[in-house]
């Protein structure tokens, strides 16, 4: 028994070594890029990320853009850990969300809090992406309405607000009180319907985000919040303080953006991407040309190039994580089958890992391994363990006792018994476990785009963001096909590996 | 060759075997018999070292069985169980020679031994390439016997070897087995619950009940001078249907 445990520990050690080597190789490959900017998973942030990438690229330093990484927390942590060097943020998000516990009041306090963390921010870029009230520009012009206070003179207006805005205390109820608005006809409705309502004239004012793509499209005017009711969400660029030593010219470029993007410009850029399906890269380059007179040299990938890139990324994620899982889980399953106490520990730990939602597991890995490939591979690896361990365990446990006993009675020592009798008999079960893991792995790997690891999840994520079914399918169909291919591959392997005597039995039974 | 002294074995709370003594001499054919749960299979598995006794000792050719020497000693014992216990993923040939190959015995020796055994158990050569799933029950038992005899063991242990066979094949194999035993002259310990089979094979019958030996001796001795009423009951329980059969045939 002791010897068996020692072998188990040795195997664990070898596996850990293998995985850490793979992970660090992937990690060092990513780190060789000198500057990385990030963006959150919505269009405006991705456009600004492209702007930053083009700007930094102007200095001749190689710049990489980790697109649509996830929510504010993911970007914030990635910036703190140095995974990224800069990303577009809103001062309101910093004050009300990320640093809310510090209870910061002034701009100076915010800068101080950032400095303590080794971060800096640029002066505002020029737009304030907060709630606002919008009207048809033409109607507003005709009635000389510029501010929200001006609405007081028009009690006959029909207002349409999104349900969230209607319900929130800091939404309509607060707004009505602050401005003493007299309108009685106020409806809660879907945001998309509100745009159509205001376009057709059945609504006179609706709630908006100040840079919504639809503002430019429907020719709306956002009314000035003259009593400063809504919190301020000024866009800034957040960057690591050490960037000023590493690449001061990049910081200079970033600062050139200050005050150059007003709400309408941002709204137009959002519209170009969201409504006209132009690539973010092109929109960002056009903006820099117009606003800063910069000629940006950039490439837009063709659909085919993107497909090849995503396929490569997806295969790499699945290939590394699945091979490591097989290498690790089969010995663990054997260990579990031969040692009841160790077995129950191994199976319950793997079971607990499986109950962690995939997205949470990906995010848990960020503090340990950063963003991109390594944490995704680790999460996928952990996710692939249980089916293989469990099936190896079950396959070995399901061997009839009479057969094990016969092998013992022949005098085969336990290791020879495992090799000659037990593993061949468990082949089918082990391969079934690997197949299950492979399919789960291919599917879950799509989520790794959320932490910047690319793959087929990238077009899916972009498709969801832009509400573009075609883009979603560009990721979803290859992912499904890949899952089928991987399964077919393992069926072929099974045909080669399964002992002939067992195939005969299978025929006899059917 | 085999001395069992004061051996006991419990499974959880129920005793399977209580302080049992038994001696087996070289060349003897000994049959363990008794109703289900009497401890006869437990005794055989203890001798094969598949389970360890709670107390007492088993000495094989002067060496006491222990977890250190059991792998060595097992190579000198052949073991056949009900339904054969053949490895389904290995061909007949591989099943029979698996241990010899593991021990890296000379390939020519393995080959000639295989043919010798196939002749002994009257198994046609073409069957050697088949897999267990392609064999009849009788053929499987023959292969199992070949596997048990492959390394020329000193002691042959059989746990209800014919228990799963239909009566015709069983009868045929009984005749053959007896012929093989006398031809080989090996020490044999066989477990059965069939008194007629026991009488047919055994020089010595060991009748067991509730984890201990009730009486040991030749069949005649058991039949004529039963040690306790149970011996008589056990024999007559199986004799009744036989007597009716003989009556009807007259």
Interface residues (C-beta under 8 A of the other chain):
Chain A: X402 X403 X405 X406 X407 X408 X409 X410 X411 X412 X413 X416 X420 X421 X424 X425 X499 X500 X501 X502 X504 X505 X508
Chain B: X48 X50 X71 X72 X74 X75 X77 X79 X81 X82 X83 X84 X85 X86 X87 X88 X89 X90 X91 X98 X99 X102 X131 X132 X133 X134 X147 X157
